[in-house]
């Protein structure tokens, strides 16, 4: 039985092989650095404090549950998956979120979303998105207001510790994200008129674009290192672009442009870091393509017609729900089986 | 020519063939003692036909084929038979190395039946690893039209270079062996599939094919060089790659008109036919960092692995494990006190740095890498889930039995899950369950066999009695003869039916044995034996009836005129 292992040898063809699971998660952590750095450049240190707090809570909660479940703690924590969940939730929250908000989110993510299902490899839903979605529906005021770029004052960190909202963020629309602003522009105003009013604080739109590109850079690293495969990101971004283009062409005065959809909100971050979580994604290549395309479609549909400005978390969770079905119906035809059995479900 | 077709998946593990393919082929020293395992081929173990103390020469038959899927076994050194047990025969050498060969056969002139008989009595089995009896494989032509003989020289596993060296040293012999098999199975072309990492063998083949005389190579041979990618040497993968034919799931290459043979087997076939030399030795790759003189050796079957490796300069302090076969599909040897068999193509004496134990297993994160390398396009991680929870229905629906256990999935798994071990265990478990489920059926078959044997004995007894009777009475009494209406026609039909059912049982057995070499064949062998008993009974009844008729016919003739 196979005595050779890719991790113990160098691939003869010189091609990259998939890194071991333990380092897989570490690669994802490394790949989040450009995104985190860019975000904290534009939105202040509150991003980093979010990430640190969430990651620490993630590890602590995972260790606590592992102890209750009488599972090996050190060995399991070594896979860094709890750390990663913390980082991913941390960057999704508004900078300098109150500590209890992060705590509630991480409990939902690690305890409910992951460990209650059996830990790494057994969770049907993306844990970070479970936490995020819970927070979004439970504490919408805290979740939808982002500090305008470069305006986070040092009192923000204090607010995080005391558990209140940073005062700067209470200043009505000033803290909205571009998606949020566009969502609430109202039916009466045309898109061109809306943008002409300069609805966002200076630099907001470009800040979000830079952040999106930073995520793209990190995702590129993951693709090159073969930590993730291209199937899900390409399918998701493809369906976002196609649907957004269709809507935009049908009525450019009401619908946002495809570039706007691609470069604001969590589209790129979601496509490269969230939807690619292998545990909660479909397994076969065909399944992955359908899964990614489904997320992309849901993102556009919810952003355009739904009640929330962004939709990556809901889209991912909804498609997570479909994974068992996708896995059932996307079984590849093994070699030597006649074509007619293709539609046969296993 | 290279091929445009492809099989899915595949991996590129480090080849590590240089260690053994840079050294010339040598003879291993003659062992002073050999241990011949009775089971060194697929199917039933052979039955010893020598007793302790018997003198044997190299090539003397020491154990006979038992049942249909089995193989004869020959002494591999000259000397005295020592211990004969239920599992092995020991021969102590007299140091003389005296041979006992069969007469040479001219394969171009010889009758196919004579060639088949020669393969059978030479104990030839597939030397690539499965050990399937070659004469049974050659008889496939009785049931399938074969258009292509594929010479599987891909040798895709790392480390192994036995086929490479065989081709370099015995190019013409292998090609001639291929012609013999092609003639036997009526193939119209021979295709040699070889990976591009064996330039010397490829060159040797090209030269030999250019200079081949038309009468030594009557059939066209095509050399196809394919890119190195594991597991291109898998039978199905190679056939797909070379000929773009898909061997159906659960089927055989013969189902698409193809027969596959390994170069080593073809060489053994030629030796058996041309030189009358039974299978007593084979080429074994000795390699790994823990031996000082790696290389390929001609080794007498039954030679101790330990002696062989020690002669090749085994460094016990550096040795971590010895693997029989390749690092992907081979098995680690639990003890070195084990003999070389017909199936030993490679022995890797590995250090711990060379083939380190796999890192600790972590949970499956469903990354799907295993799926992208699976050469059968299965979903290994789904199989993994179902194997761990023993969901056999799901396992079969996800085509567990299509898995060729190549180990590509285990190789790439980032969580270091020993996937193939899981599949292997699941398969064994399901096979056992099938046997359990069919127990009543098997009991019925055993009962039928007993009935058939008793009936045959009765029929033979009857025949002897009749023969005695007819000798006693010179002229048969007319009354007795005429009252017993002899139903010759009915007996002929029964005889033909019995013959057909033997054929059918043989066909089923040959097919099942080749499809899944690990399956237990006891029940099918039993059914074949039953059919054979029935045939014997029918034969003796028919012979008896014919005799009676011959005896009564003249008397009737006397009456009628």
HADDOCK unambig.tbl for C-alpha pairs under 7 A between the chains (distance, minus, plus):
assign (segid A and resid 1 and name CA) (segid B and resid 328 and name CA) 6.21 0.50 0.50
assign (segid A and resid 1 and name CA) (segid B and resid 329 and name CA) 5.13 0.50 0.50
assign (segid A and resid 1 and name CA) (segid B and resid 330 and name CA) 5.89 0.50 0.50
assign (segid A and resid 1 and name CA) (segid B and resid 331 and name CA) 5.84 0.50 0.50
assign (segid A and resid 1 and name CA) (segid B and resid 407 and name CA) 7.00 0.50 0.50
assign (segid A and resid 1 and name CA) (segid B and resid 420 and name CA) 6.80 0.50 0.50
assign (segid A and resid 1 and name CA) (segid B and resid 421 and name CA) 6.56 0.50 0.50
assign (segid A and resid 2 and name CA) (segid B and resid 327 and name CA) 5.91 0.50 0.50
assign (segid A and resid 2 and name CA) (segid B and resid 328 and name CA) 4.06 0.50 0.50
assign (segid A and resid 2 and name CA) (segid B and resid 329 and name CA) 5.56 0.50 0.50
assign (segid A and resid 2 and name CA) (segid B and resid 407 and name CA) 5.29 0.50 0.50
assign (segid A and resid 2 and name CA) (segid B and resid 410 and name CA) 6.76 0.50 0.50
assign (segid A and resid 2 and name CA) (segid B and resid 411 and name CA) 6.92 0.50 0.50
assign (segid A and resid 3 and name CA) (segid B and resid 327 and name CA) 5.11 0.50 0.50
assign (segid A and resid 3 and name CA) (segid B and resid 328 and name CA) 5.85 0.50 0.50
assign (segid A and resid 3 and name CA) (segid B and resid 355 and name CA) 6.57 0.50 0.50
assign (segid A and resid 4 and name CA) (segid B and resid 327 and name CA) 5.88 0.50 0.50
assign (segid A and resid 4 and name CA) (segid B and resid 328 and name CA) 6.15 0.50 0.50
assign (segid A and resid 4 and name CA) (segid B and resid 355 and name CA) 6.26 0.50 0.50
assign (segid A and resid 4 and name CA) (segid B and resid 411 and name CA) 6.22 0.50 0.50
assign (segid A and resid 5 and name CA) (segid B and resid 358 and name CA) 6.79 0.50 0.50
assign (segid A and resid 5 and name CA) (segid B and resid 411 and name CA) 4.45 0.50 0.50
assign (segid A and resid 5 and name CA) (segid B and resid 412 and name CA) 6.69 0.50 0.50
assign (segid A and resid 6 and name CA) (segid B and resid 411 and name CA) 5.31 0.50 0.50
assign (segid A and resid 6 and name CA) (segid B and resid 412 and name CA) 5.38 0.50 0.50
assign (segid A and resid 8 and name CA) (segid B and resid 356 and name CA) 6.82 0.50 0.50
assign (segid A and resid 10 and name CA) (segid B and resid 14 and name CA) 6.55 0.50 0.50
assign (segid A and resid 11 and name CA) (segid B and resid 12 and name CA) 5.91 0.50 0.50
assign (segid A and resid 11 and name CA) (segid B and resid 13 and name CA) 5.37 0.50 0.50
assign (segid A and resid 11 and name CA) (segid B and resid 14 and name CA) 5.78 0.50 0.50
assign (segid A and resid 12 and name CA) (segid B and resid 12 and name CA) 5.39 0.50 0.50
assign (segid A and resid 12 and name CA) (segid B and resid 13 and name CA) 5.40 0.50 0.50
assign (segid A and resid 12 and name CA) (segid B and resid 14 and name CA) 4.42 0.50 0.50
assign (segid A and resid 12 and name CA) (segid B and resid 15 and name CA) 6.81 0.50 0.50
assign (segid A and resid 13 and name CA) (segid B and resid 12 and name CA) 5.90 0.50 0.50
assign (segid A and resid 18 and name CA) (segid B and resid 412 and name CA) 6.93 0.50 0.50
assign (segid A and resid 18 and name CA) (segid B and resid 414 and name CA) 6.34 0.50 0.50
assign (segid A and resid 19 and name CA) (segid B and resid 414 and name CA) 5.96 0.50 0.50
assign (segid A and resid 20 and name CA) (segid B and resid 414 and name CA) 3.85 0.50 0.50
assign (segid A and resid 20 and name CA) (segid B and resid 415 and name CA) 5.89 0.50 0.50
assign (segid A and resid 21 and name CA) (segid B and resid 414 and name CA) 4.83 0.50 0.50
assign (segid A and resid 21 and name CA) (segid B and resid 415 and name CA) 5.04 0.50 0.50
assign (segid A and resid 120 and name CA) (segid B and resid 363 and name CA) 6.54 0.50 0.50
assign (segid A and resid 121 and name CA) (segid B and resid 363 and name CA) 5.81 0.50 0.50
assign (segid A and resid 121 and name CA) (segid B and resid 364 and name CA) 5.50 0.50 0.50
assign (segid A and resid 121 and name CA) (segid B and resid 365 and name CA) 4.62 0.50 0.50
assign (segid A and resid 278 and name CA) (segid B and resid 365 and name CA) 5.96 0.50 0.50
assign (segid A and resid 278 and name CA) (segid B and resid 366 and name CA) 5.40 0.50 0.50
assign (segid A and resid 278 and name CA) (segid B and resid 367 and name CA) 4.89 0.50 0.50
assign (segid A and resid 279 and name CA) (segid B and resid 365 and name CA) 4.78 0.50 0.50
assign (segid A and resid 279 and name CA) (segid B and resid 366 and name CA) 5.20 0.50 0.50
assign (segid A and resid 279 and name CA) (segid B and resid 367 and name CA) 6.99 0.50 0.50
assign (segid A and resid 283 and name CA) (segid B and resid 366 and name CA) 6.20 0.50 0.50
assign (segid A and resid 283 and name CA) (segid B and resid 368 and name CA) 5.59 0.50 0.50
assign (segid A and resid 284 and name CA) (segid B and resid 368 and name CA) 6.61 0.50 0.50
assign (segid A and resid 284 and name CA) (segid B and resid 371 and name CA) 7.00 0.50 0.50
assign (segid A and resid 332 and name CA) (segid B and resid 377 and name CA) 6.43 0.50 0.50
assign (segid A and resid 332 and name CA) (segid B and resid 378 and name CA) 6.81 0.50 0.50
assign (segid A and resid 333 and name CA) (segid B and resid 377 and name CA) 6.68 0.50 0.50
assign (segid A and resid 334 and name CA) (segid B and resid 376 and name CA) 5.32 0.50 0.50
assign (segid A and resid 334 and name CA) (segid B and resid 377 and name CA) 4.62 0.50 0.50
assign (segid A and resid 334 and name CA) (segid B and resid 378 and name CA) 5.50 0.50 0.50
assign (segid A and resid 335 and name CA) (segid B and resid 246 and name CA) 6.92 0.50 0.50
assign (segid A and resid 335 and name CA) (segid B and resid 376 and name CA) 5.09 0.50 0.50
assign (segid A and resid 335 and name CA) (segid B and resid 377 and name CA) 6.22 0.50 0.50
assign (segid A and resid 336 and name CA) (segid B and resid 246 and name CA) 5.24 0.50 0.50
assign (segid A and resid 336 and name CA) (segid B and resid 247 and name CA) 5.29 0.50 0.50
assign (segid A and resid 336 and name CA) (segid B and resid 248 and name CA) 4.02 0.50 0.50
assign (segid A and resid 336 and name CA) (segid B and resid 249 and name CA) 4.55 0.50 0.50
assign (segid A and resid 337 and name CA) (segid B and resid 248 and name CA) 5.86 0.50 0.50
assign (segid A and resid 337 and name CA) (segid B and resid 249 and name CA) 5.47 0.50 0.50
assign (segid A and resid 346 and name CA) (segid B and resid 397 and name CA) 4.99 0.50 0.50
assign (segid A and resid 346 and name CA) (segid B and resid 398 and name CA) 6.10 0.50 0.50
